[in-house]
Amino acid sequence: MNSTRNRKILHLDLDAFFCAVEEQKNPSLAGKAFAVGGKPGQRGVISTCSYAARRFGVHSAMPTGQALRLCPNLILISSNFGDYSAKSHAVMEILHNLSGLVEQVSVDEAFVDVTDLAEDGETIARQLQEKVRIETGLPCSIGVASNKLVAKIATDTGKSRSQNADYPRAILVIPPGKEAEFLAPLPVKAMWGVGPKMEASLEALGLHTIGDIAAYPEGMLVHKFGKVGAELHQHALGIDNRPVTVEYEVKSISQEVTFEKDTLDLTFLRRKVKELSAKVGYRMRCEGVCARVIRIKLRWSDFSTHTRQVALPQPTDQDGVIAETAETLLMKLWQNDRPVRLIGVGGANLTERVHQMTLWETPSEKERKLLTALDDLRERYGKGAIQHGDRIKPEPDKKGR
């Protein structure tokens, strides 16, 4: 008998989170096909899109050009991580007030162990969904099961089955003892952790559904996939003994840009590094974290990709430190005969930001005060209110010079 059978685990997923936040800011977007992501004419990608856009075949991680071909009237909106972070914190606070066992797995997704609450799982889920709607205005979907694996798949399945016109707002409860029965007819790709390569490998064995995996001899799966095979078999039976882990740390924060045309212009690339570093620093300050490691990523015109990283003597969230470090890494990767298609900057090995009080104001603290003031201006007037000096073209004088 499964020792976790008596647990009540909720998996909450905010529906089209970025889009829902943008729709709150601009109600005229309701019901329209729009997406948060890359701009027209650039080789960017879609971060997320409205459900109206999804009906045209648009989806997250799709190149912007392809999305516009599928949906020519698609409205594109630039992301605003400050707004998304604030909304995420508000939702997570609601979850923490519900239970002391909350595992946040991304900005819009979390597990909650509500085993100790008296109400049944469905009642708790419906009350939670309504509370999130009332207090934040955001739609969410919830899966309820005896373990994390099945709760996560229940959320995904509930969303896919929803008949709601705008956001799914789904709730799907899998009763204890019905885990394997629920999973059996689902395709193998519905299994948490099964990507395209694993899906192809499983289907090569004639395993098309999760039920097929459960019925397949475990020893043969282990022979084929090693330890992963044993885990697959257990999961296909609906068994997952992992606890809800309360410690959560964002692993990395990064920004990247794909260029409309491949470039050999080092000055242009260095300017982009500075811009991306500012965005990474801003997101870190919004999240209240600092990076111990700075990374840079280059993708060449032949699609080969290289990364470099370096550990810092002390964690930082300051644009200047990030940019200086990233530029040093750029120069180590730079090859003047290889056109660059994409460049990215990121901070990793994140830690909670801690400020030490000192008797004297250091240059670092002066920069922090300046960055805080600039962040306030961005929040008040929009991200475009602050630009680097090298991007501003001087107006000609009266003689046209």
Order of alpha helices (4+ residues) and beta strands (2+ residues): beta-alpha-beta-beta-alpha-alpha-beta-alpha-beta-beta-alpha-beta-alpha-beta-alpha-alpha-alpha-alpha-alpha-beta-alpha-beta-beta-alpha-beta-alpha
